[in-house]
């Protein structure tokens, strides 16, 4: 009976820490894929770290369409984690991100000449606006991890 203490029983249901602490930076999609059958056991810190890693990965993307697709993938995965019973309190959502993105995008439109035939400068402005909003979002959530 000594092997059935509360600590031992509780540890059997926890997500394997080697997955999260192996020195590899997992993103949200990987966390969800690897733990789909036990998503309700995820800890808030694990989800936040994976979310931040996903945002960091987006900052490396230089194509506007790929960046937007990546945002939607993260949002979809985050919603899937929430729907499957994972931590609900103070979980990331994109409402704040979109609120901070709107004025930055509008500023990018104002700063670029819409009558100019070179739409590349406008796209670069949008890409930069997305990067700024991503950096702000990343900063907010990294502060919550610490």
ZASE-704492 format. One line per field, with one value per residue (C-alpha): residue number from 1; residue in three letters; x, z, y. Coordinates in nm, 3 decimals, padded with zeros to 5 digits, m for minus. Example, Ala and Ser with C-alpha at 12.3 -4.5 7.8 and 13.67 -1.06 7.14 Angstrom:
<drentors>
resi	1, 2
resn	ala, ser
u	01.230, 01.367
w	00.780, 00.714
v	m00.450, m00.106
</drentors>
This chain:
<drentors>
resi	1, 2, 3, 4, 5, 6, 7, 8, 9, 10, 11, 12, 13, 14, 15, 16, 17, 18, 19, 20, 21, 22, 23, 24, 25, 26, 27, 28, 29, 30, 31, 32, 33, 34, 35, 36, 37, 38, 39, 40, 41, 42, 43, 44, 45, 46, 47, 48, 49, 50, 51, 52, 53, 54, 55, 56, 57, 58, 59, 60, 61, 62, 63, 64, 65, 66, 67, 68, 69, 70, 71, 72, 73, 74, 75, 76, 77, 78, 79, 80, 81, 82, 83, 84, 85, 86, 87, 88, 89, 90, 91, 92, 93, 94, 95, 96, 97, 98, 99, 100, 101, 102, 103, 104, 105, 106, 107, 108, 109, 110, 111, 112, 113, 114, 115, 116, 117, 118, 119, 120, 121, 122, 123, 124, 125, 126, 127, 128, 129, 130, 131, 132, 133, 134, 135, 136, 137, 138, 139, 140, 141, 142, 143, 144, 145, 146
resn	unk, unk, unk, unk, unk, unk, unk, unk, unk, unk, unk, unk, unk, unk, unk, unk, unk, unk, unk, unk, unk, unk, unk, unk, unk, unk, unk, unk, unk, unk, unk, unk, unk, unk, unk, unk, unk, unk, unk, unk, unk, unk, unk, unk, unk, unk, unk, unk, unk, unk, unk, unk, unk, unk, unk, unk, unk, unk, unk, unk, unk, unk, unk, unk, unk, unk, unk, unk, unk, unk, unk, unk, unk, unk, unk, unk, unk, unk, unk, unk, unk, unk, unk, unk, unk, unk, unk, unk, unk, unk, unk, unk, unk, unk, unk, unk, unk, unk, unk, unk, unk, unk, unk, unk, unk, unk, unk, unk, unk, unk, unk, unk, unk, unk, unk, unk, unk, unk, unk, unk, unk, unk, unk, unk, unk, unk, unk, unk, unk, unk, unk, unk, unk, unk, unk, unk, unk, unk, unk, unk, unk, unk, unk, unk, unk, unk
u	00.000, 00.300, 00.317, m00.032, 00.028, m00.152, 00.168, 00.221, m00.141, m00.137, 00.182, 00.034, m00.213, 00.033, 00.168, 00.519, 00.759, 01.030, 00.806, 00.815, 01.155, 01.378, 01.540, 01.321, 01.091, 00.747, 00.484, 00.110, 00.037, 00.298, 00.170, m00.186, m00.086, 00.129, m00.130, m00.460, m00.582, m00.499, m00.549, m00.760, m00.451, m00.240, m00.113, m00.160, 00.215, 00.270, 00.007, 00.143, 00.500, 00.384, 00.171, 00.469, 00.688, 00.426, 00.426, 00.808, 00.798, 00.564, 00.817, 01.054, 00.804, 00.864, 00.565, 00.243, 00.010, 00.207, 00.212, m00.165, m00.217, 00.007, m00.198, m00.518, m00.360, m00.254, m00.599, m00.764, m00.533, m00.588, m00.964, m00.932, m00.740, m01.005, m01.291, m01.129, m01.140, m00.795, m00.735, m00.987, m00.883, m00.658, m00.590, m00.462, m00.720, m00.677, m00.927, m00.656, m00.420, m00.676, m00.755, m00.390, m00.341, m00.622, m00.466, m00.124, m00.268, m00.459, m00.139, 00.042, m00.227, m00.202, 00.176, 00.184, 00.066, m00.239, m00.235, 00.118, 00.132, 00.392, 00.174, 00.488, 00.546, 00.193, 00.235, 00.567, 00.385, 00.118, 00.383, 00.563, 00.234, 00.165, 00.516, 00.476, 00.142, 00.292, 00.585, 00.346, 00.132, 00.439, 00.563, 00.228, 00.214, 00.582, 00.531, 00.253, 00.482, 00.748
w	00.000, 00.043, m00.336, m00.342, m00.159, m00.280, m00.433, m00.640, m00.754, m00.848, m01.048, m01.269, m01.412, m01.476, m01.821, m01.862, m01.766, m02.003, m02.285, m02.155, m01.987, m02.235, m02.347, m02.656, m02.708, m02.791, m02.962, m02.900, m03.190, m03.068, m02.711, m02.830, m03.065, m02.807, m02.529, m02.714, m02.505, m02.176, m02.269, m01.958, m01.745, m01.892, m01.651, m01.722, m01.727, m01.987, m02.216, m02.171, m02.252, m02.564, m02.664, m02.626, m02.828, m03.102, m03.109, m03.121, m03.418, m03.599, m03.563, m03.789, m04.077, m04.347, m04.572, m04.481, m04.593, m04.402, m04.094, m04.100, m04.157, m03.859, m03.642, m03.737, m03.666, m03.318, m03.250, m03.369, m03.153, m02.850, m02.894, m02.930, m02.602, m02.428, m02.571, m02.450, m02.089, m02.032, m01.800, m01.854, m01.619, m01.765, m02.082, m02.387, m02.633, m02.940, m02.847, m02.687, m02.974, m03.231, m03.026, m03.023, m03.387, m03.525, m03.461, m03.575, m03.905, m03.955, m03.893, m04.153, m04.410, m04.334, m04.361, m04.703, m05.023, m05.134, m05.475, m05.534, m05.771, m05.551, m05.318, m05.176, m04.939, m04.802, m04.752, m04.575, m04.352, m04.268, m04.199, m03.966, m03.793, m03.732, m03.597, m03.355, m03.228, m03.193, m02.993, m02.762, m02.714, m02.648, m02.389, m02.205, m02.184, m02.101, m01.801, m01.681, m01.697, m01.474
v	00.000, 00.229, 00.281, 00.430, 00.755, 01.065, 01.198, 00.885, 00.873, 01.240, 01.206, 00.933, 01.182, 01.461, 01.532, 01.404, 01.680, 01.553, 01.675, 02.029, 02.047, 01.866, 02.191, 02.204, 02.497, 02.354, 02.559, 02.545, 02.309, 02.058, 02.077, 02.013, 01.732, 01.551, 01.582, 01.560, 01.267, 01.442, 01.805, 01.866, 01.795, 02.073, 02.333, 02.701, 02.768, 02.497, 02.644, 02.998, 02.890, 02.708, 03.009, 03.244, 03.008, 03.009, 03.389, 03.392, 03.155, 03.394, 03.675, 03.479, 03.476, 03.737, 03.666, 03.849, 03.570, 03.305, 03.525, 03.573, 03.199, 03.129, 03.364, 03.187, 02.847, 02.959, 03.100, 02.777, 02.561, 02.783, 02.756, 02.376, 02.359, 02.568, 02.360, 02.039, 02.148, 02.292, 02.584, 02.860, 03.138, 03.404, 03.208, 03.390, 03.509, 03.718, 03.990, 04.203, 04.132, 04.244, 04.556, 04.657, 04.560, 04.777, 05.120, 04.998, 04.872, 05.195, 05.392, 05.176, 05.258, 05.630, 05.632, 05.467, 05.624, 05.426, 05.592, 05.469, 05.173, 05.005, 04.801, 04.638, 04.928, 04.898, 04.523, 04.586, 04.835, 04.578, 04.317, 04.557, 04.643, 04.274, 04.225, 04.517, 04.384, 04.033, 04.169, 04.356, 04.045, 03.834, 04.081, 04.074, 03.695, 03.646, 03.873, 03.641, 03.337, 03.492
</drentors>
